[in-house]
Structure formats: C-alpha cells, structure tokens
Amino acid sequence: MKFIVLSFVITALALGCRIEARQKEPAWVGAGDLLVDGKKPLPLKHTDVRIHITGLVASVQVEQVFTNPLEERIEAVYTFPLPAQAAVYDMSMKIGDRIIRRVVKRREEARRLYEQAKRTGRRAGLLEQERPNIFTTSVANIAPGDEVRIRLHFFQVLPYDDGGFRLRFPMVVAPRFIPGEPTGKQGTGWSPDTTDVPDASRVTPPVLKPETRPGYNISLSVDIESGLPIQHLQCPSHRISMAELGPGHYRVELVRKDEIPNKDFVLEYKLAGDRIQTTVLTARGEDGKGYFLLMVMPPVDYVVDDIQSKEITFIIDTSGSMTGAKIEQAKNALRALIHGLNPQDAFNIIRFSNDFSAFAPHPVPFTQENVDRADVFIDKLRAGGGTVMLPPLLHALNQPHDESRLPLIVFLTDGQVGNEAQILRAVKQRMGRARIYTFGVDTAPNDYLLRKLAEFGRGTFEFVLPSQDLEEVITRFQNRIASPVLTDVSVDWGGLSVDGVYPTPLPDLFLARPLVLVGRVSRPEAGTIKLRGRSVAGPVERSLRMSFDRSTADLLTLSTLWARARIEELSDRLVAHPDDEVAKQEIIQLALTHKLMSPFTSFVAVEEKTVRSAEGGPPKTVVVPVPLPEGWDYEAVFGRERRVPAGSAVMSKAFPAVPARDVAGGVIGGVVAESARAHAGPPMAMPSPAPTVSSHHARRAVVLATKEDRRRAVARYLLRHQRVDGVWTDGAQREPTVGAIQTTAMALLAYLANGYTDRAGPYQAQVRRALDYLIRTLKTPLWDQFLRSQGGVEAHALTTWAMAESFAATHGSRYRTVVTEMLDRLLKLRVDRGLWPDHIGGPIDAAATTWALLATRSAQRAGLSVDDGVFSAAARAARTTSSMSSLERRLIQMLAGRSLPSKVTRTLAARLTEAQPVVTGPEHLEALTMNMVLARLLGGSTLAQLDAKVLEALQARQLTQGKRAGGFQLDTGLPTATSARAFLLLSVADARWAALR
C-alpha cells in the first residue's frame, strides 16, 4: 500500500513525472509539498509562554516567533494546543516595531480577509479554533529573512483539588486516530477528512520522527501571586527553578530555555495556612451589569459511613498510542481499582483498540474467584491497533444493569481520537443513571474529550503523566466516589438579578473538589445567596454574602470568563443538536461582543503595506511539523516503513521530492495508507497487523529514589494483592491461618503508620476490609486454636495493636469495643511475671512481648484504662529473664517506661549503628523492626543512622517492574508476607502510631 498524500497524487497525474527512489526520505509523516526539506530550518523559531496567576485565575500570554528560511515569500501554518477551557480574547502581529492588532470576525469572513491579503502580497495573521483545545496560526507573506511575532492572550480558571492548585499547559497536538471513510482534504494535516471526522485534515499536523529535532523550542515562566507562602510545589513534567520575588510572590521557570515542546507542562502547588473554603470575585461593568466568580468548597469533615453499592465497568484503552509505560501503568491501576472495590460492588472490564472485548457479558460480583479471573484477563492485555472508542462506551452503557446498584464507568485512555463530537453526542443521548469518570494517561492527553465525557457523565476527570503515580491517583479517586459529598446541588440567589450562571446543571460536589461558578447579574446589588444540597446526613445549606459595591477582580477577566462559559454551554447544546442555528448564532454574537475565539469566529490581523508585488504568485505554504509526544512509540502509531518502487507522483518545484513509501501496521499508518489507496488506485502491499510490543519496551521501572517512594510502592503492591475478604496471604486456602493474621495485622500497622486509615488517605477501602476481616475472624472459634498454635500469641498482640491504633486514629466506637475485649484477653496471656509467650504453653518470646507492650501503650494513649502495673511487671521480668538477648531486654524495659542510664543508652546506640543489617529472610525483617523501635525510643542520631542502613539493605530487594513492582523478594519467605513486613520496617522511623508518641 502506498504511503502518499493527496496533493502528491494530483500533481503527479497532472505532470506525469516520477519520483527518484534515491531522493531524501522526509523526517516526518506529513503533508507532501506543503513541507520544507528536513535539512532546512522551519519557519517556527520559538514559542514563549508567560503565565501570571492571581488567586484562582491564570492570565497567559503565548508568543510564536516565525521566520522565513527560504529565498521566497512563504505562508507558515502551525497547529498547536491550548487548554480546553482557555478563554482566548486577544491576538496581535508584530513586524519589526509595528504591531497590528487583531479584529474578530465570523470564521468565513476572517478567512476571506486573510486569503485576500495573501493574494495581494500583504502580511497577515489568522488564528482559528479547530477544537476547544486545538488552534491553527497562519502567517502569510513572510519575506525572506523577516521575523513575525504572533502574540495571543487567554484567561483560565485553575483547577483546585485535594488542597492544591494545578496548572497544565499543553505543548503539542498528539496524533489522533481518525475513523471513517476518506472524503477529501481541506486542511494541511497528514489525514484526509472522513465521514466521521469531517475536519480531520485540520487537527492532524505533520509529525516528526523521534530522531528528528523540530528546530524550534519553547520557554515558559509562571508568576504566582498567592498572597500566602507556597507550602508545597512540584513539577512532575519538567525541570524547573523557583525564586521568591516578594511576600507571596513566586516565579517558576523551565531550567532549559530551549525545551522541546513534546509534552504538557504540569505545575502543582499548595498554599500554607488553612484549606481554602470560599472565594467570591466580583466586578461591575460600565453597562450596568455585574460579573462574578464563585468557588465553594464542600465540607471537609465528611465521613463515608453509608457506602452505596456500585456497579463499575472499567474501560481500558489498549490502542497503539498506549504502548510502553502507559499500558503497564494502566494495567496496574486497573488491578488497584478492582482490588479496591467494596464487598457489595460488582464490576466488569472492557478493553478496546480496533475492536473491543469484555471480561464478562455483564458486571459480576466482587468475589475472589472473579478477581482472580480478572487478574488473568488484565495480564493478557497488550497495546496495539486503533482507537475505536465509541462501541465500548455504548456497550458499557447498554449492558444489563442491577437496579439496586449505581452504574459507574471508569475510563482509562489518552483520548487521542478525532471524532469527539460523535462520541460525546452518543454518550449524552444514552447516559441514563450512569456516571462516567475519566483518567487521561499521557504526556499530551486530549483534555477536551476527557473533561467533557466526565461532565456529561456527572463524574470527575484526572490527567496523569505516565511518569506520575497513577495508582495513588486511582486509590484517592476510589475514596472520592464512595459517595458524593453533596448531591442535588442548587443555589438560591435571593434578590440578586442573575441572568446567566454556568455550568448548568450544577454538578455534584465531591470530596476536596470545589464548586466553581461564573455568573452575570443585570443589576449589581448586594445580596445573600444560599447553597443547598443533600448529604448522607441529610440536607445541607450554606449562606454567603455577595456584594458589587467594590470590584474585587478585573472586569475584563470576569466578563471574558463568563462569556467563554456561556459559549461552552451553547457548544454543548450543539453537540447533541448540531443543526441548532439559534445556539450557533448566539455563540457568534457573544464572541463578537466579547472579542473571543470560538468555533465560528476567528482573529485576523492584516498589514496595509504590501511586502512584494503579487505578480510572482501566492507565497509557498510551509506547514510546521510537530514532535511526537514524549513516551510515544512511533512505529506503534504510524507503522513500520518499507521502501517500495517510486510511484507516479512529483513534488512542487520549490521543494525536494519525497519517495513513495509503504506502511505496515500502526494506528495511524493504516489510516493514511487507506487514504492513499482510496485516492491513488490499487495498493502495492497490504498492511500487516500492528506490531506487538516487546517486554523490555512495555515495562516501566518504578522509580524508587526515596524512602517515601519505596513505602508508596509497597503500599500499592499490597493493595493489588489483598484478597477480596480483606486478608493478605500468600496461600490459596479459604480458612484463616496464624500466618495470614500476622501478615494482615502487619500490613495494617504499616498503612496506619503512614496515616492511611479507613477514613483518611488513599487506601480507605483496603484498610476497612482488613479491619473487618480481623474482627470477623477473632469472633470465631478458630481464634482459640490460633492462640495454641506457633505464633498465635504474637498474632493476637499484633491484631490488638492494629485495632488500638485504628481506634486512636479515628475514635470509631466499633474499635473501642473490640480493643477493650482484645486487650483484656492479651493481658491474661502473660506468663513469667509479666512477659508474653509465642503461644499458649510456649516459651517467652521477645517479638510477642514487644507487640503486646506496643498494643497496650497504644490503647492507653487512645484513652482506654490500663493498669501501670502491667508495664512495671514487664520491666522487672525483662531485667532478669534469660529468654531474650540484651538488646531485646533493653527494648522491653524502655517500652515499659523504664529510663536507662546514659552509659547503657550510648552502648545500645553504638551496637545498633555499627553493624550492617542483613536481610535475607522474614526473620531479619522482624528483628530489624524491633531494633528500629528501640532506636526510636533512644532518639538522637541513632534512628537516622540505622534507618539509612536499613534502607540501603532493602534497596536491592524491592522489585521495580511488572505486576510485582513495589513488592519485596528475599532469599527465603513468601512475597506478600515479606512485603508486609518490609512495609512495616520502612514505616517505623516516621510512624504516626499512638504507641510511640
């Protein structure tokens, strides 16, 4: 099959020439004679981005610098992304010292003015919106050696989530899968227009090969005027520098001033002080109208006690654009999602690429058998093929549902398709009771589609870089969807004359995510508004005073954001009803009045002066190719190239010829080749199946740079390996065992040490299930048998400690009763004047005694009554026992509250820090955990020194790839039990346990 583009074919038929097979192969998949040779500079020289953040709003300036590398006039065409919610309100064109301001016109009129200027030899700039997140800059009649600067401005409301702000600036338009039959070509992209994507050629800019540097770069700076110190700031996408310019004023810049624009820039920051509650910004216009921006946070003390049963269908994108790190990350995230369900839930999995397949005909109960089968299904997932997204979505919406459960759809994808309108229209028409939650996993995701799917589906969206911690985002998401904080949200505007508030209808409020509204009032007067909603506890109402007496924000900012929100609302209406002429005309009038970009209006700037006589014909069009997004696999997307005999095609005389090519496989290679076949006669070769991904390419190593990274990684490993009933065990047996109780209690203690409870943190479902498992098991006759089995008393002590720490952290009444009963029994198990045995009738055991004393201390600090004689008896017995080592005796004495002479403590510290820890089996992990507890009790530098040595000893034992990433593997011992003990060991130094306060 020939890999050729329509413009080639037409020219070839007209001139009857042949391409020389020896000619230079291009450095991109692109648009034929609209490109310059890969050896010559491109007309785009540089992009400079300057972002200024004040409170909730970012004001952004983007400057694109174009030059002419050729010896004749050119037209430069560049397709680039902006945030999907950007309100683009200004553009100018600078030539030398002259600045030409834009005018906003209807799209057809702006194009006509631009084409007229291009024909008559005048320099002109045109900015068009192809999608809410894709724009095209065209600059006509750039003279040889000239420089033209296009500068545009937009406003954007920053997302606020989980206590912090997130800025995301896209830098590249990623290749998109284009379904449908070819219909022609109106734009300059690599794809023809199709029946499903009528403007495909306008949203598919030519793509550079990975080994080809684009020749242009980007610089970016962010000024943050927060008024408060920044408590936490991170940029997971790029290397940055930060400087404090003044109180509450910071500047962030890319370290590299010549960064390649091949991935989104992501900046996350949190402010010091209390969590933001409510923000109101107002401004009064000269026309007598008032504008406002309102952000209301949901209650922060919300606790999920009544969890609604859910029916969750997980849809995972396995297309070629998901190759490499993305598919492995998505698979582990999918495992985490399934293992994080609640007992009353049901689930299904749908994978899709060119086709789709489901794990089951309908959602199945959350049982161990079904989870084991799902793990096998996930293991077999491979990336390859196209992104045919609509059929799996419709299947998920139409599959049989259990009316007693709330149907949810969780969608993991990069969203790289061109038929957004078709997908959104179908989803909007068929939503019913279902909700949709989207996760954009990519360095350059399609934020418009994923955001809109979530909005139409009354859910939430998340964007995650492949290098980021998707599993942690997933687990946080599961806690959020346990139940919305507020549903049936409404606003009583009182006496305010509101004539437009967006979005509508008002969304549900989820934990740590605010409600953000923009509105306009016809009479800007003061008034009290009331926000109402329904929580699991009943009706909720909050009052808020709003006044327009004094503007608290810039009028241009608020009026622009309001108009952009209204245009978005009308555009959503057009998604469902494309022929709604009333909505279209209102969009045009709003855009013209507020001077905004829209689907139907464009910015155009025309210089009056003529660069050169137009007698030489129109300028040569040069399309700027874009880099492949970071982390993408070129062959998986565009296919493998095979050299074929040259066809009867020719290039324009001004540009070098490109040899005909045949493309094998790939998501997009097949589409372009299909276009060539449709327009250029019989194919020379059929495409082969999309390439499979080798294991070394598909697997992403988990980065374990710090101790915190290692703790998070093993926490996620255990999350993926917890059984449905809540136990952590390496065995397949259904009946509880002493070893399973010990492993589960240790894993629980490690989660609790890091602040993860059944009411806080990202692992609430897992902690809750484990606690329920232990409570159920201790009420059975098996528990008495355990106490008489090897390790039984140790298991009881560990479980008592875990329950006591849960009670101390949450003050849950159910835990108080359990801890009281378990502690009473634990104290009755003492022997030898105050110490604990390994099991009833067994010898004194240092580990059992250590855990028992920690459990007792924890219960006492949580408010339970404990006789101090328990501790004094243990201290006396430890001093004289011969069943323990000297280190163990000193540990028991210190846990019992006895102060040791300074000479003894110095000796202990020296012994703990001088030896190099050995970690080859589970018994070493337990001994080191006890040593770490002793080091923490000793204080000073002992703890830090021993902690560093332990971390060094564990480094080579933690796995970094595949399904077992994050887990530990020793010379002896089973993986789950070993990982639980290693997690506990890694947590001692910083543990938030009540027992060590």
Secondary structure, DSSP 8 states (H G I E B T S, - for coil): -EE--HHHHHHHHHH-----TTS---SEE--GGGS--TTS--SEEEEEEEEEEETTEEEEEEEEEEE--SSS-EEEEEEEE--TT-EEEEEEEEETTEEEE-EEEEHHHHHHHHHHHHHTTEEEEEEEEEETTEEEEEEEEE-TT-EEEEEEEEEEE--EETTEEEEEE-------B--S-EEE--SSSSS-EESS-TTGGGS---EE-TTS--S-EEEEEEEEE-SS-EEEEE-SSS-EEEEEEETTEEEEEES-TTB---S-EEEEEEESSS---EEEEEEE-TTS-EEEEEEE---TT----S---EEEEEEEE-SGGGTTHHHHHHHHHHHHHHHT--TT-EEEEEEESSSEEESSSS-EE--HHHHHHHHHHHHT----S----HHHHHHHHHS---TTSEEEEEEEE---BS-HHHHHHHHHHH-TT-EEEEEEESSS--HHHHHHHHHHTT--EEEE-TTS-HHHHHHHHHHHTTS-SBEEEEEE-TT--EEEEESSS---B-TT--EEEEEEESS---EEEEEEEEETTEEEEEEEEE--SS--S-HHHHHHHHHHHHHHHHHHHHHH-TT-HHHHHHHHHHHHHHT--BTTEEEEEEEEEESS-GGG-S-EEEE--B---TT--HHHHH-EEEE----S----TTS-----EEEES-TTHHHHHHHHHHHHSS-SS---------HHHH-------SHHHHHHHHHHHHHHH--TTS---SS--SS--HHHHHHHHHHHHHHHHTT--SSSSTTHHHHHHHHHHHHHHHTSTHHHHHHTSTTHHHHHHHHHHHHHHHHHHH--HHHHHHHHHHHHHHHHT-BTTTB-BSSTTS-B-HHHHHHHHHHHHHHHHTT----THHHHHHHHHHHH-SSS-HHHHHHHHHHTT----HHHHHHHHHHHHHS----SSHHHHHHHHHHHHHHHHH-TTHHHHHHHHHHHHHHTTB--SGGGTT-B--SSS-HHHHHHHHHHHHHTTT---GGG-
